[in-house]
Amino acid sequence: MSSSSTLMRAILVKQPGGADQLYLGQAEKPTPKCNEVLVKIHCFALNRMDIVQREGRYPLPPEAGPILGVEFAGVVVDTGANTQRFKPGDRVFGLAYGGAYAQFIAVDEGSVHLLGSLTMEVGSSLLECWYTAYQAVSCIGNLKAGEDILIHAASGGVGTAAIQLAKNAGARRIFVTAGSPEKLEYCRLVGATHPINYREQSFKEVVLRETNGRGVDVICDYLLASYFGNNIDSLAKDGRMSLQGTMGGSVAEQVNLLPILFKRLHIEGSTLRSRSLEYQSRLSEAFSRNVLPHIESGKLFWHIDKVFDWEDIQDAHRFMEAASFTGKIVVRVTGNLDQP
């Protein structure tokens, strides 16, 4: 299909449900607005929100359309009238409110970075995880050198990023939770100092024992309800907790909230996708300044577990749902790879 066509190929959802509801169909090709660039997508990455959206349970922001996906990498093919940073032919990666499971995407130029020395696969898988981790560790958590941190679900992309940000910040102890010896060893290799198998140990007991009852200064949590009470008990006085997911449910029952008061806890919820374009642009600038150079130099580690062709999108979603991976899962838009 030529780039001048009004239609493009995209991964669509027949109706809310399982991975078998995904199919490769046709959708309207976007046209870039004044401050947007049109990117021909070569790769996109999977995120857990994609599964929730596929099931019809994700509260979409108004900027998002029906096509899944927020992370992508590709080549700029057109620009809006007011764009200044990019030109056709530039190799880029970016973050969108939605629409990355497609041949083309139009996004604000402030949401896009030049690939530089990065591969399409790596670039497509970076931003959702690193932005989320940077929010949790640096912005909300305000982690300082010598402090202790606990990171849940630590073997995935966000956890991989959060562990390294904590290490770079000078954290004294980096506690992490994961569900298998293989995932715990992966976390240790990335930089965790105290890996905890949540299937066999109480993370609260480990944290309180290793900190002599004090607790940790920062918690990065993506489970919410199932861990909420033990998280509160695991925080030190003046502790900070970032809540950025509901993998363990959204309703916490019979939780003692009194420690929030007498320990002066700061608890903040956030989803990156619900943030304004202005906020995301500021986060993008901080990422470019403080993180991206270290990824490009190899100082910060990044791991892609598996790459699928988009004809196998159902298998890619099932692979994510099985939760046996570490790092990120990437999908190639195979029809676009043989063209500039």
Beta strands, then each sheet from edge to edge (+ up, - down):
strand 1: 7-13
strand 2: 22-28
strand 3: 36-45
strand 4: 71-79
strand 5: 91-95
strand 6: 104-108
strand 7: 112-114
strand 8: 148-151
strand 9: 173-178
strand 10: 194-197
strand 11: 216-221
strand 12: 235-243
strand 13: 266-269
strand 14: 304-309
strand 15: 328-332
sheet 1: 1+ 2-
sheet 2: 6+ 3- 4+ 5- 7+
sheet 3: 6+ 3- 15+ 14+
sheet 4: 10+ 9+ 8+ 11+ 12+ 13+
end
